[in-house]
């Protein structure tokens, strides 16, 4: 049992917000620049699904994107600490990830894209961040601790595996497991199939119409987030929109889960999962019970929406 528990600990690294917050701030801005390239390169998909990045075997990737001469891809490699641009014509460009300021990263990335024959132009100001310093002028954020970045990516890998298994238990519409660079969170969302009331908006530096399209239908959403200065802890969250009056009163597991009235969400600290005897079981309890809280109070048609495909794995 001890060997099994130690193996889990090796797979789930310790994460301290205060230790890596400067690196986090820089890395989030790097991903926003790359994410905006994906945004502008693809047609709009429902709920902004075209903007997201994806967990890869080495880091984060845009996946394939079209351009004049074919397809291209941008990938953060958090093992070798490189940003790689590859094209379907065989071109490969790289940028070393170390202590580049956001402005230098922006300039070098667009220079490499131009060398590869890729012409893109983005709205070069951060979203969901305050203050929103234009990328070309941001020489403030320039911290990149390789070990801290790698540890956070390793946590994303573990979370991605569990989110993917959780997603498989749903017949209804569900999002991919994908990474939103605006909030810097890995997320997966289930839909009831019904339209939702018009969302009021409220995210910093985010157009209201984007928020309203993202929440056009009823959702139960789950994610993994690294924390911020106001809440300096990596954590899992679960919320629904619209939020029924009794959502917060539902029984959820594990016992360490708490509800934030200010945020309107359930939270479970990453540390609780990371130190658990069985992290996967602990996180699955959180996902399952908070989904049930949303589905039951929202009167979702659970019999039609849920499924058990585990017999295919036998």
C-alpha positions in Angstrom: 0.0 0.0 0.0 2.8 2.4 0.9 4.5 1.8 -2.5 1.3 2.5 -4.3 0.8 5.7 -2.4 4.4 6.8 -3.0 3.8 6.1 -6.7 0.8 8.4 -6.7 2.9 11.1 -5.0 5.5 10.9 -7.7 2.9 11.4 -10.4 1.1 14.2 -8.6 3.7 17.0 -7.9 3.4 19.5 -5.1 2.3 22.9 -6.3 2.8 26.1 -4.4 1.2 29.2 -5.9 3.5 31.6 -4.0 6.6 29.8 -5.3 5.6 29.9 -8.9 3.3 32.9 -9.2 5.8 35.0 -11.2 6.4 32.2 -13.6 2.7 31.6 -13.8 2.0 35.2 -14.8 4.6 35.1 -17.6 3.5 31.7 -18.9 -0.2 32.6 -19.0 0.7 35.6 -21.2 2.8 33.4 -23.5 -0.2 31.1 -23.8 -2.5 34.0 -24.5 -0.4 35.1 -27.4 -0.4 31.6 -28.9 -4.1 31.1 -28.1 -5.0 34.3 -29.9 -3.2 32.9 -33.0 -5.4 29.9 -32.8 -8.5 32.1 -32.3 -7.8 34.2 -35.4 -6.8 31.2 -37.6 -10.0 29.1 -37.1 -13.7 29.7 -37.7 -15.8 30.4 -34.6 -17.0 27.3 -32.8 -19.8 27.1 -30.3 -18.8 28.3 -26.8 -15.4 29.5 -28.0 -14.1 26.0 -28.4 -11.9 27.0 -31.3 -9.7 29.1 -29.0 -8.5 26.4 -26.6 -5.2 24.7 -26.3 -4.7 21.0 -25.6 -2.6 18.9 -23.3 0.0 17.0 -25.3 2.7 14.4 -24.4 5.2 17.2 -24.0 3.2 20.2 -23.0 0.5 22.3 -24.6 -0.5 22.4 -28.3 -2.8 24.4 -30.6 -3.4 21.3 -32.7 -3.6 21.8 -36.5 -4.5 25.2 -37.8 -5.0 26.2 -41.5 -2.9 28.8 -43.3 -2.3 29.7 -47.0 0.1 26.8 -47.7 -1.6 24.1 -45.7 -1.6 23.5 -41.9 0.6 24.6 -39.0 0.8 23.9 -35.3 2.4 25.6 -32.3 3.4 23.6 -29.3 4.9 24.4 -25.9 7.4 21.6 -25.0 7.7 21.7 -21.2 10.2 18.9 -21.2 12.8 20.6 -23.4 11.4 24.1 -22.8 10.9 25.0 -26.4 8.2 26.6 -28.4 7.9 24.8 -31.8 6.2 25.9 -35.0 5.7 23.1 -37.6 4.0 23.3 -40.9 2.6 20.7 -43.3 5.2 21.8 -45.8 8.1 20.6 -43.6 9.1 23.9 -42.0 10.1 23.9 -38.3 11.0 26.9 -36.2 11.8 27.0 -32.5 12.1 29.5 -29.7 13.9 28.7 -26.4 11.8 29.2 -23.3 13.7 30.7 -20.5 13.4 34.3 -19.2 12.1 36.1 -22.2 9.9 39.1 -21.5 6.4 38.9 -22.9 7.3 41.6 -25.4 10.4 39.7 -26.6 8.5 36.4 -26.8 5.8 38.2 -28.9 8.3 39.7 -31.3 10.3 36.5 -31.7 7.2 34.4 -32.2 5.8 36.6 -35.0 9.2 36.8 -36.6 9.4 33.0 -36.7 5.9 32.8 -38.1 6.8 35.2 -40.9 9.9 33.1 -41.7 7.6 30.1 -42.0 5.3 31.9 -44.4 2.5 32.3 -41.9 0.8 35.7 -41.9 -1.5 36.3 -38.9 -2.5 39.4 -36.9 -4.0 39.2 -33.4 -5.6 41.6 -31.0 -2.4 42.0 -29.0 -3.8 42.7 -25.5 -4.5 40.1 -22.8 -8.0 39.0 -21.9 -9.4 38.2 -18.5 -6.4 39.8 -16.9 -6.0 43.2 -15.1 -4.0 45.3 -15.8 -4.0 44.3 -19.4 -0.6 45.4 -20.7 -0.3 45.2 -24.5 2.0 42.3 -25.3 4.4 44.5 -27.3 4.9 46.8 -24.3 5.2 44.1 -21.6 8.8 44.0 -20.4 7.5 43.4 -16.8 6.7 39.7 -17.0 9.8 37.8 -17.7 10.1 35.0 -15.1 10.3 31.4 -16.3 11.3 28.7 -13.9 11.7 25.5 -15.9 11.1 23.1 -13.0 8.0 24.9 -11.8 6.5 24.9 -15.3 7.2 21.2 -15.7 5.6 20.3 -12.4 2.4 22.2 -13.3 2.3 20.5 -16.7 2.7 17.1 -15.0 -0.3 17.9 -12.8 -2.3 18.9 -15.9 -1.4 15.5 -17.4 -2.9 13.6 -14.4 -6.0 15.8 -14.3 -6.5 15.5 -18.0 -6.7 11.7 -17.7 -9.3 11.8 -15.0 -11.4 14.5 -16.7 -11.3 12.4 -19.9 -12.7 9.3 -18.0 -15.4 11.5 -16.4 -16.4 12.9 -19.7 -17.0 9.4 -21.0 -20.0 8.9 -18.7 -22.2 11.3 -20.6 -24.4 10.7 -23.7 -25.4 14.4 -24.0 -23.4 17.2 -25.5 -20.1 17.6 -23.7 -17.0 19.8 -24.4 -13.6 18.3 -25.1 -11.2 18.4 -22.2 -9.4 21.6 -23.1 -7.2 24.4 -21.8 -8.6 28.0 -21.7 -5.7 30.4 -21.8 -7.9 33.3 -20.7 -8.4 31.9 -17.2 -5.4 29.5 -17.5 -7.6 26.5 -16.5 -8.2 23.0 -17.8 -11.9 22.4 -18.2 -14.7 20.0 -19.3 -18.4 20.9 -19.5 -21.6 19.0 -19.7 -24.8 20.4 -21.2 -28.4 19.7 -20.4 -29.6 20.4 -23.9 -31.8 23.4 -22.9 -31.2 27.1 -23.6 -30.1 29.3 -20.7 -31.0 32.8 -19.7 -28.9 35.6 -21.2 -25.6 35.7 -19.3 -24.8 39.1 -17.8 -21.1 39.0 -18.5 -18.6 40.3 -16.0 -15.1 38.8 -16.8 -12.4 41.4 -17.1 -11.4 42.5 -20.6 -13.9 40.0 -22.1 -16.7 41.2 -24.5 -20.2 40.5 -23.1 -21.3 38.9 -26.4 -18.6 36.3 -26.1 -19.7 35.4 -22.5 -23.3 35.2 -23.7 -22.5 32.9 -26.5 -20.4 30.7 -24.2 -23.3 30.3 -21.8 -26.1 30.2 -24.3 -27.2 26.8 -23.0 -27.4 25.2 -19.5 -24.1 23.8 -18.3 -22.4 22.0 -15.5 -18.7 22.8 -15.7 -15.6 21.5 -14.0 -12.0 22.7 -14.1 -8.5 22.8 -12.6 -7.1 26.3 -11.9 -3.7 27.4 -10.5 -5.1 30.1 -8.2 -4.4 33.8 -7.9 -3.3 36.5 -5.4 -6.8 36.6 -3.9 -6.9 32.8 -3.6 -3.3 31.5 -3.6 -4.1 27.8 -4.0 -4.3 25.5 -7.0 -7.9 24.1 -6.9 -10.6 22.2 -8.7 -13.9 23.9 -9.3 -17.4 23.0 -10.2 -20.3 25.4 -11.1 -23.5 25.4 -13.2 -25.3 28.1 -15.2 -27.9 29.0 -14.4 -27.4 28.3 -10.7 -30.4 26.9 -8.9 -31.1 28.3 -5.4 -30.4 25.0 -3.7 -27.3 24.0 -5.7 -24.9 25.0 -2.8 -26.9 22.9 -0.3 -26.5 19.5 -2.0 -24.4 16.8 -0.5 -21.0 16.5 -2.2 -17.7 14.6 -1.7 -15.1 14.4 -0.4 -15.6 16.1 2.9 -13.0 18.8 2.1 -15.1 20.3 -0.6 -16.4 23.8 0.2 -18.8 26.3 -1.5 -17.9 29.9 -2.3 -21.0 32.2 -2.2 -18.9 34.9 -3.8 -18.0 32.8 -6.8 -21.1 30.5 -6.8 -18.9 27.4 -7.1 -17.8 24.3 -5.3 -14.0 24.1 -4.7 -11.6 21.3 -3.8 -8.0 22.2 -3.1 -5.4 20.5 -5.3 -3.4 19.6 -2.2 -6.3 17.4 -1.0 -6.2 15.3 -4.2 -2.4 15.3 -4.4 -2.0 13.9 -1.0 -4.9 11.5 -1.1 -4.3 7.7 -0.9 -6.1 7.5 -4.3 -6.1 10.8 -6.1 -8.2 9.5 -9.0 -11.0 8.2 -6.8 -11.0 11.5 -4.7 -11.2 13.7 -7.8 -13.9 11.5 -9.4 -16.0 11.8 -6.3 -15.8 15.6 -6.6 -16.7 15.6 -10.3 -19.5 13.1 -9.9 -21.2 14.6 -6.8 -21.0 18.2 -7.9 -22.4 17.2 -11.3 -25.3 15.5 -9.5 -25.9 18.6 -7.5 -26.2 20.6 -10.7 -28.3 18.0 -12.6 -30.7 17.3 -9.7 -31.4 20.9 -8.7 -31.6 21.9 -12.4 -34.0 19.1 -13.3 -31.8 17.6 -16.0 -33.0 14.5 -17.8 -30.3 12.3 -16.3 -31.7 9.0 -17.6 -31.3 10.3 -21.2 -28.0 12.1 -20.7 -25.9 9.7 -18.7 -24.3 6.5 -19.8 -21.9 3.7 -18.7 -19.6 2.6 -21.4 -17.2 0.7 -19.1 -18.3 -2.7 -20.5 -16.5 -1.8 -23.8 -13.3 -1.7 -21.8 -13.6 -5.3 -20.6 
